Amino acid sequence: MLDVIQKLVHFFLIAIFVFVLVVLFLSNPLMGIAVAVAAGLIFYKVKLATNTYNFFSKSNSGRTSIASTPCHGSELTKSKKSSYEIVIENSKDLEGRLAKVGATGKGLHEKTSSVSAMLAPELVKELRAVATIRNKLIHEEDFTLTQRELDDFEDLAYSAYKQLRDIPTLPKILAHHFTCSKCMKTDIAHITMKHAVPLFAQCQYCGEQLDLESEGFRSDTPPPPT
């Protein structure tokens, strides 16, 4: 149905252009020739650009593009960026989403491990696969991804992101960023809770115990009646 509508729109636009061109030729032949030449050049440039950059159209015509799926701004979208940029950005998006559900750690593997007990085994497997590819691309000089492998990676990353998006995020207190005065690293703290009330927080890097008051931790949930 969409193809039919597109063809009708294209036909309508071409008909209007031809009509305008005929009017120009009748009223001002030189202007008509100039417009016709300019239109031809523009069409050639657009056609050339489409054939050059639309590398998904032939090899992956049956695949669903992440960009065509309603998503969240610029996150996890197929683009013309390098494979390195795509892998890094997708990995960071997943790390950010994991942090919102309570994950802690220095990388995607560690964050996945910290909440693996609450995640579906298949989701953990997908996150591990993304993390492995990310680490190989960064640390192994001869590691590269073919276009097909890059497409598979993006599909894998988006599948994991969709599943994480369905998991409720934690209260803001559990996603509170702070800078540890001992190791000077900034991240989310390990917070020990009891009945939804924070007892104490620790730096996830050096283990330094943090003062909930001075570090700005606050709970929106009142303590249960005793």
KATA-V833778 format. One record per residue. N is the residue number from 1. RES is the residue in three letters. PHI is phi in radians with two decimals (* if undefined). NEAR is the number of other ideal C-beta (glycine too) atoms within 10 Angstrom. D_LAST is the distance of its C-alpha to the last C-alpha in whole Angstrom. Layout:
n={N	N}
res={RES	RES}
phi={PHI	PHI}
near={NEAR	NEAR}
d_last={D_LAST	D_LAST}
This chain:
n={1	2	3	4	5	6	7	8	9	10	11	12	13	14	15	16	17	18	19	20	21	22	23	24	25	26	27	28	29	30	31	32	33	34	35	36	37	38	39	40	41	42	43	44	45	46	47	48	49	50	51	52	53	54	55	56	57	58	59	60	61	62	63	64	65	66	67	68	69	70	71	72	73	74	75	76	77	78	79	80	81	82	83	84	85	86	87	88	89	90	91	92	93	94	95	96	97	98	99	100	101	102	103	104	105	106	107	108	109	110	111	112	113	114	115	116	117	118	119	120	121	122	123	124	125	126	127	128	129	130	131	132	133	134	135	136	137	138	139	140	141	142	143	144	145	146	147	148	149	150	151	152	153	154	155	156	157	158	159	160	161	162	163	164	165	166	167	168	169	170	171	172	173	174	175	176	177	178	179	180	181	182	183	184	185	186	187	188	189	190	191	192	193	194	195	196	197	198	199	200	201	202	203	204	205	206	207	208	209	210	211	212	213	214	215	216	217	218	219	220	221	222	223	224	225	226}
res={MET	LEU	ASP	VAL	ILE	GLN	LYS	LEU	VAL	HIS	PHE	PHE	LEU	ILE	ALA	ILE	PHE	VAL	PHE	VAL	LEU	VAL	VAL	LEU	PHE	LEU	SER	ASN	PRO	LEU	MET	GLY	ILE	ALA	VAL	ALA	VAL	ALA	ALA	GLY	LEU	ILE	PHE	TYR	LYS	VAL	LYS	LEU	ALA	THR	ASN	THR	TYR	ASN	PHE	PHE	SER	LYS	SER	ASN	SER	GLY	ARG	THR	SER	ILE	ALA	SER	THR	PRO	CYS	HIS	GLY	SER	GLU	LEU	THR	LYS	SER	LYS	LYS	SER	SER	TYR	GLU	ILE	VAL	ILE	GLU	ASN	SER	LYS	ASP	LEU	GLU	GLY	ARG	LEU	ALA	LYS	VAL	GLY	ALA	THR	GLY	LYS	GLY	LEU	HIS	GLU	LYS	THR	SER	SER	VAL	SER	ALA	MET	LEU	ALA	PRO	GLU	LEU	VAL	LYS	GLU	LEU	ARG	ALA	VAL	ALA	THR	ILE	ARG	ASN	LYS	LEU	ILE	HIS	GLU	GLU	ASP	PHE	THR	LEU	THR	GLN	ARG	GLU	LEU	ASP	ASP	PHE	GLU	ASP	LEU	ALA	TYR	SER	ALA	TYR	LYS	GLN	LEU	ARG	ASP	ILE	PRO	THR	LEU	PRO	LYS	ILE	LEU	ALA	HIS	HIS	PHE	THR	CYS	SER	LYS	CYS	MET	LYS	THR	ASP	ILE	ALA	HIS	ILE	THR	MET	LYS	HIS	ALA	VAL	PRO	LEU	PHE	ALA	GLN	CYS	GLN	TYR	CYS	GLY	GLU	GLN	LEU	ASP	LEU	GLU	SER	GLU	GLY	PHE	ARG	SER	ASP	THR	PRO	PRO	PRO	PRO	THR}
phi={*	-1.12	-1.09	-1.10	-1.09	-1.08	-1.12	-1.11	-1.11	-1.07	-1.09	-1.09	-1.16	-1.11	-1.08	-1.10	-1.09	-1.08	-1.06	-1.09	-1.12	-1.10	-1.05	-1.13	-1.07	-1.29	-1.58	-2.61	-0.96	-1.10	-1.10	-1.09	-1.12	-1.08	-1.14	-1.11	-1.12	-1.08	-1.12	-1.10	-1.13	-1.10	-1.06	-1.10	-1.12	-1.13	-1.11	-1.11	-1.11	-1.11	-1.19	-1.33	-1.78	-1.48	-1.39	-1.47	-1.16	-1.61	-1.32	-2.30	-1.14	-1.62	-1.59	-1.61	-1.36	-1.08	-1.14	-1.53	-1.71	-0.94	-2.34	-2.23	1.14	-1.63	-1.24	0.88	-2.01	-1.21	-2.66	-1.67	-1.30	-1.21	-1.06	-1.07	-1.09	-1.11	-1.13	-1.12	-1.16	-1.12	-1.11	-1.15	-1.07	-1.18	-1.07	-1.10	-1.21	-1.09	-1.06	-1.22	-1.80	1.85	-1.29	-2.34	2.35	-1.60	-2.67	-1.15	-1.08	-1.17	-1.10	-1.11	-1.09	-1.18	-2.22	-1.06	-1.16	-1.72	-1.82	-1.14	-0.94	-1.16	-1.16	-1.05	-1.07	-1.15	-1.12	-1.10	-1.12	-1.08	-1.11	-1.13	-1.10	-1.07	-1.17	-1.11	-1.14	-1.41	-1.71	-1.91	-1.12	-1.60	-1.51	-2.37	-2.05	-1.28	-1.06	-1.12	-1.16	-1.16	-1.07	-1.09	-1.09	-1.11	-1.11	-1.12	-1.11	-1.23	-1.05	-1.14	-1.12	-1.06	-1.19	-1.15	-1.14	-1.44	-1.53	-1.01	-1.37	-1.41	-0.98	-1.01	-1.08	-1.48	-2.13	-1.43	-1.50	-2.58	-1.96	-1.24	-1.29	-1.56	-1.78	1.10	-1.76	-1.88	-2.96	-1.52	-1.47	-1.40	-2.00	-1.54	-1.99	-2.54	0.95	1.16	-1.95	-1.23	-1.63	-2.74	-2.21	-2.30	-1.18	-1.33	-1.66	-1.96	1.48	-1.03	-1.37	-1.95	-1.42	-1.04	-1.30	-1.21	-1.48	1.52	-1.30	-2.43	-1.97	-1.47	-1.77	-1.20	-1.12	-1.18	-1.12	-1.81}
near={5	6	7	8	9	10	10	10	10	10	10	10	10	10	10	10	13	10	10	13	16	11	11	17	15	9	9	12	10	9	12	17	13	12	16	14	10	10	13	10	10	10	10	10	10	10	10	10	10	10	11	8	10	10	12	14	10	8	11	15	7	5	14	10	14	21	12	9	12	4	15	11	6	9	17	23	20	19	12	9	12	10	17	13	11	21	23	15	17	25	22	13	20	26	21	14	22	24	21	16	18	19	26	20	19	12	13	23	16	15	24	24	17	17	19	15	7	12	20	11	8	11	19	17	14	23	29	16	15	25	20	12	22	23	16	14	19	13	8	9	7	5	11	12	17	9	12	11	12	17	19	15	21	23	17	17	26	23	16	28	23	15	16	22	13	7	17	7	14	16	16	11	20	21	16	18	10	17	11	19	12	12	13	9	13	10	17	21	26	18	22	11	16	9	8	13	12	19	10	14	23	16	20	19	18	11	11	14	13	21	11	18	8	9	15	12	19	12	16	8	12	8	10	9	4	3}
d_last={64	62	66	68	66	67	70	71	69	71	75	74	74	77	79	78	79	82	83	82	84	87	87	87	90	92	91	91	92	91	88	87	88	86	83	84	84	81	79	81	79	76	76	77	74	72	73	73	70	68	70	69	66	65	64	62	64	67	65	61	62	60	57	54	54	51	52	53	49	47	45	43	45	47	45	47	50	53	56	59	57	58	56	55	53	52	50	48	47	46	44	42	41	40	38	37	35	34	32	30	29	27	31	32	35	38	40	40	40	37	35	36	35	32	31	33	31	29	33	36	38	41	39	39	43	44	42	43	46	46	45	48	50	49	49	53	54	53	54	57	60	62	59	60	59	61	61	60	57	56	55	54	51	50	50	47	45	45	44	41	40	40	38	35	36	34	31	28	28	25	23	25	23	24	27	27	31	31	34	33	35	36	38	38	38	36	34	30	28	26	22	20	16	13	11	14	13	16	16	20	23	27	30	31	35	34	31	30	27	26	24	22	23	26	27	26	23	20	18	18	15	12	9	6	4	0}
